[in-house]
Amino acid sequence: MDRVEKMLGRMKASKLYRCVDWDPEGKAKDLVDKFNSASRSETMTRTGEYLGKLFAHMGKECYIEPPFYCDYGTNIHVGDYFYANTGLIVLDQCDVIIGDHAFLGPRVNIYCACHPIDAMIRNTGVELGKPVTIGDNVWIGGNTVINPGVTIGSNVVIGSGSVVTKDIPDSVIAAGNPCKVIRMIKDIHLTNYRFTFSYDGTLCYSKWPELDQPNLALIEYLQEWKRNGNKLILWTCRAGEALSKAVEWYREHFYSD
């Protein structure tokens, strides 16, 4: 085993390692540079061509707004329908695994890289990494920092400017420095109508292409009702009212006879 293989093995295993030049020809950096210097029309259609060659896995219909920077790229796994706004930085010394339908705001930083706390050990030049995992249906606000070893669950919203230092469970809104859970996200499901809406009024769709005109009309109706009431639907009584309004709307439009 040569020095590079040994370093990469220890790095992915979250063990102390001493960094060596793992890509002397600069192929990884060249791909990132080509992506960042491409025209707007190219990045819209060729994200997969540039970064798909570099990432360990890239799902379908992914788009990253340049500029984008990473250390290796080969440890990044992104699911389907991934979107990252401008300025994403990923220090991927270990695996960075991101699920489906993840949306990242501008200047999100994901760090796997870390260094020994003890200064004498740190000054020898050794370092280590810890993996980061982000679930499905996650929205991460701009200027968020995700630290080494963190797992963010599915159906999570992270407020902008957060510093995530510990794991975040499923189905919550979390924010702050350090990032902490603010509240749960609870969905009311209207059976057979292919959409849900959260207590804060945010409408969530599992299959966008299947939204037909009756569903869109109901969504517009509920949004108008929410605006006129000038209150959030996060109140339990308001959530119940919203459900009642939806039932009334369907009865009026489909079961009037």
N, C-alpha and C positions, 0 to 999 in steps of 0.2 A: 504494500500500500504506500503510495507516494504522499508527500506532504499535503497536497491539495485534498486528496481523498480523505486523509486523516482529519484535516481541519473541518471539512464539510460534514463528516460523520459525527464528530464531537459537537459541532454547532447545532445540527438538527436534533441531537439528543439532549440539548440544553446543558451540555457540559462545558467547563472552561476550555477555551482554545486560544491559540495565538494566530492572528489573521495573517494569511499569506496571499499573494496575488493569484487568485483563483481563475482569473480570466485575462491572461496576458495579451490576448489579441483584441480585447475590448468588444467582443461581439454583443454582449448584453447591453452595454452602454450605447453602442452604435444603434441598436434597435430602438432604444428609448429616445436617442437624439433624432432619429429619423421620424419617429412619431411626433415629437414636439415641434419639429421644423416643417411638418407637412402642412399643406393648405387646409383651410376650413372644410372644403368639400371632400378632401381625402380623409381627414380624421372622422368625418361623419360616416363614411362608408368602409373605412379600412382599419378600424380599431383592432378587429380580430386579426387582420393580416400582420400588423406590426407587433402588437402585444400578445396576440394568440400564439405566436412563435416562441415567445419568451416565458409566458406564464405556465405553471404546471397544469392548469386547467382554466379554460374560459368557456362559459356557457353561451347560449344563443342570445342574440340581440343585446349585446353589451356595448356600452359606450362610455368612454372616459374623455372628459374635456381636458385638453392640454393647457398648461404643462403638467406632466406627470413624472415623478421620480421614484426610483426604488434602488435597493442595494443589489439584489440578485435577480428578482423576478421569477426565478425557477421555483420558489417556495410559495407563490401566490396562487390560490385557487378561488375563482369566482363563479357563482352560479348563473342561472338564466336571468335575463332582464336586469342586469347590474348597471347602475348609473353612478358616475362620480363626477362632480363638478370640478372646476379648475383647481389646480394646486395640490392634488392628492400626493402625499408622500408615504411610502411604505418601506420601512426598514425590515426586510424579510429574512433575517438570519434563521428563523424557524418558520414553520408553516403558518401562513395567514389564510384561513378558510372562511369564505364569505358565502352565505346562502343565496337563494333566489329572491328576486325583487328587493334588493338592497339599494337604497338611495343614500348617497353621501354628499353633503353640502360642500361648499368651497373650503379649501385649505384644511381638510381633515388629515391628521397625522396618525399613522398606525406604527407603533414601535415594538419590534421584537427584541431589539438590541438593548442590552444592559451591561453594566460593569460592576465589578466587586465593590462592596461597601468599604472594605478595608483598604486604605490608601496605599499601604505598602504592597499589597497584592495587585491593586489596580495599576500602580506605577510600573509593574513588570511588563505591562502590555497585553495581558490576557483579558479576554472578555467572554461573554456568554449570551445566550438568547433564550427567550421563552415564547411559545406559540400564542397566537391570537385567533379567536374564533368568533364569528358574527353570524347569527342565525338568519332565518328567512323573514321577509317582510319587515326589514329594519330601516328606519330613517334616522340618519345621524346628522345633526345640525352642523353648520359651518364652524370652523376653528376649533373643532373638538380634537382632543388628544387621547388616544387609546394606548395605554401603557402595556409593557410586556406581561404575558401570562393571563390576560383578561379574556373572559368569555362573556359575550353579550347574547342573550337569548333571542327567541323569535318574537315577532310582533311587538317590537320595542321602538320607542321614540327617545332619542338622546338630544337634549336641548343644546343649542349652539353655545360654544365656548366652554363646554364641559371638559373636565380632566378625569377620564375613567381609570381608576386605579384598582378596582375590585370587580368581581363578576356581577352582572346585571341579570336578573331572572326574566322569564318570558312575560310578555303582555303587560309592560309597565311603561310609564313616562318617567324618565330620570334626567337629572341635570345638576350642574354645580361643580365646584372645585373644593373637595373631591366630589365626583358624581354620586348622587344618592337617589334612591327611588322617591318620587313625589307622590304617585298614586298608580293604582291598577288601571288598565284599559279593559273595560267590559263591553262586549258587543251584544246588541239585540239582533237576533237573526229572524228575518221574516221568511219563513219556510217557503221554499220553491221560487223565491223571487230573486235569487242570485246576488244579493247584496246584503251588507251589514252596515250599521252606523254606530259609532261609538258615542258614549255619553257626552263627549264634548262637541258632537255634531259632525265629526269627521266621517265622511262616507268612504267605505272600503269595499273594493270589488275584487272577487277572486278570479273572474274571467271577463276582462274588459270586452272582448269581441262579442260576447253573448248578451251585452246590454242592449235591449230593444227599446222602441219608442215608449211603450207603457212604463218601463222601469225608469227611463230618463225623465219622463214627465212627472213621475212620483218624486224622484230626487229633487227636481226643480221646485215642486210643491212644498216639500219639507224644508228646503233651504229658504224659500220665501217666508214660510211660517216662522222659522227660527229668526230670520232678520227682523220681521215685524214684532216679534216678542222681545227682541233686544236682550235675550238671556241665553246663556249656554245651556245645552241639553245635559250637562253633567249632573244636574240635580236629578235625583231619583224620580221625583214627581214629574219633571219635564220629560224624562225618558219614557215614562208611561204615557204621557200625553202624546208624544211623538208616535209611539206605536199605535195609539188609538186613532190618530189622524191618518196614519198610513192605511189602517183597516178601513176607515170611512171612505178614503179616496178610492180604494179598490172596489168597495161595494157600490159606490156611486158610478164608477166608470165601467164596471164589468158585470155587476149583479143588480142593476137598477130594475130589471123586470121581476 
